[in-house]
Amino acid sequence: MKESLFDLSGKIALVTGASRGIGEHIARLLAEYGAHVIVSSRKVEGCQAVVESIVAAGGSAQTMPCHIGDIEQIESLVENILDEHGRLDILINNAATNPYFGHVLDTDLLAFQKTVDVNIRGYFFMSSMCAKLMKKSGGGVIVNVASVNGVIPGDYQGIYSITKAAVISMTKTFAKECAQFNIRVNALLPGGTDTKFASTLVNNPKIHEQLMAHVPMKRIAKPEEMTGTVLYLVSNASSYTTGTCINVDGGYLLC
């Protein structure tokens, strides 16, 4: 009974931004618990390396590349999943971008548009198209990887923080309107995590010191420390949980 709460055997799971970092570790854990994982990101080579590693460890996975800033690529991805598997049980919206680090007043149109296209438009239409597929097969689970910056804006991360606040709102909206289709939608809010994506913050001594002053646990998270929460949210252990945003931040939002 205990193990069955987290058993994902037979589930089809899509993880975006899964070629590295948090997404890669989520993909590995879902496969470890029995899901067939579709590993997706812009870079085919990175995805394939993750897939080969999962398969070598006894899991089931495949590569389906997609740039979520491109609506046509999202459409093609969902069509491929439907053609090959006939359904989708789990979506992890993890792919994101943060091309600009600086004062909000100096945000140019290109950085603004790129961040919004991926972090808001991409999440929205990936969720919408995948939820329609889930609806046809009786339900599913969506987990959006947002950020603590969606609650407290990060220094010099204005437009990124704005988009992550939108993801939190998006999570609650989809949860409320899709519950009738047996689709649960929740969000993970990571704090500072040691990934290539966050290297600007992690590897800058001054910024790192400022961050640690607000983290009671006094350390940066490892990417794999985000995965347990995701496993809970996609499994039967959270069968009555929707519209929830879980902070995994070492206490950052307490300060």
C-alpha positions in Angstrom: 0.0 0.0 0.0 2.8 2.4 0.9 4.6 1.8 -2.4 1.4 2.0 -4.5 0.9 5.6 -3.4 3.8 6.6 -5.5 3.7 3.9 -8.2 3.6 5.5 -11.7 3.7 2.2 -13.7 2.0 2.5 -17.1 1.9 6.3 -16.9 3.0 8.5 -19.8 4.9 11.5 -18.6 6.2 14.5 -20.5 8.9 16.6 -18.9 10.0 19.8 -20.7 13.4 21.3 -20.2 14.6 17.8 -19.3 18.0 17.7 -20.8 19.7 19.1 -17.7 19.1 20.5 -14.2 15.9 20.1 -12.3 14.0 18.8 -15.4 16.6 16.0 -15.9 16.3 14.9 -12.3 12.5 14.9 -12.4 12.6 12.8 -15.5 14.9 10.3 -13.9 12.8 10.0 -10.8 9.5 9.5 -12.6 11.1 6.8 -14.7 12.5 5.2 -11.5 8.9 5.0 -10.2 7.6 3.3 -13.4 6.5 6.1 -15.8 7.4 6.1 -19.4 9.1 9.5 -19.7 9.1 11.7 -22.8 12.3 13.8 -22.4 11.9 17.1 -24.1 13.9 20.3 -24.7 15.3 22.3 -27.6 18.6 20.2 -27.7 18.1 16.7 -29.1 21.6 15.6 -28.0 21.1 16.5 -24.4 17.7 14.8 -24.3 19.0 11.7 -25.9 21.8 11.4 -23.4 19.3 11.6 -20.5 17.1 8.9 -22.3 20.0 6.6 -22.8 21.0 6.9 -19.1 17.4 6.2 -18.0 17.1 3.2 -20.2 20.5 1.9 -19.0 19.2 2.1 -15.4 16.2 0.0 -16.4 13.7 2.7 -17.0 11.6 3.6 -20.0 12.1 6.9 -21.9 12.2 8.5 -25.3 13.2 11.8 -26.8 10.8 14.3 -28.3 12.4 17.7 -28.9 10.4 20.9 -28.5 11.1 24.6 -28.1 8.1 25.7 -26.0 8.5 29.3 -27.2 7.3 28.0 -30.6 3.5 27.2 -30.7 3.9 25.1 -33.8 6.5 22.9 -32.1 4.1 22.5 -29.1 1.3 21.4 -31.5 3.6 19.0 -33.2 4.8 17.5 -29.9 1.3 16.9 -28.6 0.3 15.4 -31.9 3.2 13.0 -31.8 2.3 12.0 -28.2 -1.3 11.3 -29.3 -0.2 9.3 -32.4 2.4 7.2 -30.5 0.7 6.7 -27.1 -2.9 7.8 -27.5 -2.8 9.7 -24.2 -0.8 11.7 -21.7 -1.0 11.2 -17.9 1.6 13.7 -16.6 2.9 17.0 -17.8 5.9 18.7 -16.0 6.2 22.3 -17.4 9.8 22.9 -16.5 11.4 24.6 -19.6 12.0 28.3 -18.9 14.3 31.2 -19.8 15.9 34.1 -18.0 17.9 36.0 -20.7 18.1 39.3 -18.8 19.8 40.2 -15.5 19.7 43.9 -14.7 17.5 46.8 -13.5 13.8 46.4 -14.6 13.9 49.9 -16.2 16.6 48.7 -18.7 14.6 45.6 -19.9 14.6 45.7 -23.7 11.8 44.5 -25.9 13.7 41.4 -27.1 14.4 40.1 -23.6 10.9 40.9 -22.5 9.4 39.1 -25.5 11.6 36.0 -25.2 10.9 35.6 -21.5 7.1 36.0 -21.9 7.0 33.8 -24.9 8.6 30.9 -23.1 7.6 31.3 -19.5 4.0 32.4 -20.0 2.8 31.7 -23.5 4.8 28.4 -23.7 3.5 27.2 -20.3 -0.1 28.2 -21.1 -0.4 26.5 -24.5 1.6 23.5 -23.4 -0.9 23.1 -20.5 -3.9 23.8 -22.7 -3.0 21.3 -25.4 -1.9 18.6 -23.0 -5.0 19.1 -20.8 -7.2 18.6 -23.8 -5.4 15.3 -24.4 -5.8 14.3 -20.8 -9.5 15.2 -20.8 -10.1 12.7 -23.6 -8.5 9.9 -21.6 -10.2 10.6 -18.3 -7.7 12.9 -16.5 -4.2 13.6 -15.6 -1.8 15.8 -13.7 0.1 19.0 -14.5 3.0 20.4 -12.4 4.3 23.8 -13.3 7.8 24.6 -12.1 7.5 28.3 -11.0 9.9 30.0 -8.6 10.0 31.7 -5.2 10.6 34.8 -7.4 7.0 34.6 -8.4 6.2 35.5 -4.7 9.1 37.8 -3.9 10.7 39.3 -7.0 14.4 38.5 -7.3 16.9 41.3 -7.4 17.5 42.4 -11.0 15.3 39.6 -12.3 12.2 41.7 -12.9 10.7 40.3 -16.1 11.6 36.7 -15.0 9.9 37.2 -11.6 6.8 38.7 -13.3 6.5 35.6 -15.6 6.8 33.3 -12.6 4.1 35.2 -10.8 2.0 34.6 -13.8 2.8 30.9 -13.7 1.5 30.7 -10.1 -1.8 32.4 -11.2 -2.0 30.2 -14.2 -1.6 27.1 -12.0 -4.6 28.1 -9.9 -6.7 29.0 -12.9 -6.1 25.7 -14.7 -6.7 23.8 -11.4 -10.0 25.5 -10.9 -11.3 25.1 -14.4 -9.9 21.6 -15.1 -10.9 19.8 -11.9 -14.2 18.8 -13.5 -12.1 16.8 -16.1 -10.2 15.0 -13.3 -7.1 17.0 -14.1 -5.1 18.2 -11.1 -2.7 21.2 -11.5 -0.1 22.2 -9.0 3.2 24.1 -8.9 6.7 23.7 -7.5 8.4 26.9 -6.3 12.1 26.2 -6.1 14.4 28.4 -4.2 18.1 28.9 -5.2 19.2 25.7 -6.9 22.6 24.7 -8.2 21.9 24.5 -11.9 23.5 26.0 -15.0 20.3 28.0 -15.4 21.0 29.7 -12.0 24.8 29.9 -12.3 24.8 33.7 -12.5 23.4 33.8 -9.0 25.1 30.8 -7.5 28.6 31.6 -8.8 28.6 35.3 -7.9 30.0 35.6 -4.4 28.2 38.9 -3.6 24.8 37.7 -4.9 25.4 34.3 -3.2 26.1 36.0 0.2 22.9 38.2 -0.2 20.8 35.1 -1.0 22.2 33.1 1.9 21.2 35.9 4.3 17.6 35.1 3.5 17.8 31.3 3.5 17.5 29.8 7.1 19.1 26.5 5.9 22.1 28.5 4.7 22.8 26.6 1.5 21.8 26.3 -2.1 19.6 23.3 -3.1 20.8 20.4 -5.2 18.5 19.8 -8.3 17.5 16.4 -7.0 16.1 18.0 -3.9 13.2 19.3 -6.0 12.1 15.9 -7.3 10.4 14.4 -4.2 7.8 17.1 -4.2 7.1 16.5 -7.8 6.7 12.8 -7.3 4.2 13.5 -4.5 2.2 15.9 -6.8 2.0 13.5 -9.7 1.2 10.4 -7.7 -1.9 9.1 -5.9 -0.4 10.4 -2.6 -1.8 13.8 -3.7 -5.1 12.7 -5.1 -7.1 15.5 -3.4 -4.5 18.2 -4.0 -4.9 20.8 -6.8 -4.2 24.5 -7.1 -1.4 24.2 -4.6 2.0 25.9 -4.9 4.7 24.2 -2.8 7.8 26.1 -1.8 11.0 24.1 -1.8 13.3 26.9 -0.8 15.2 26.1 2.5 12.9 28.6 4.2 13.6 31.6 1.9 10.0 32.8 1.9 9.9 32.8 5.7 12.4 35.7 5.8 
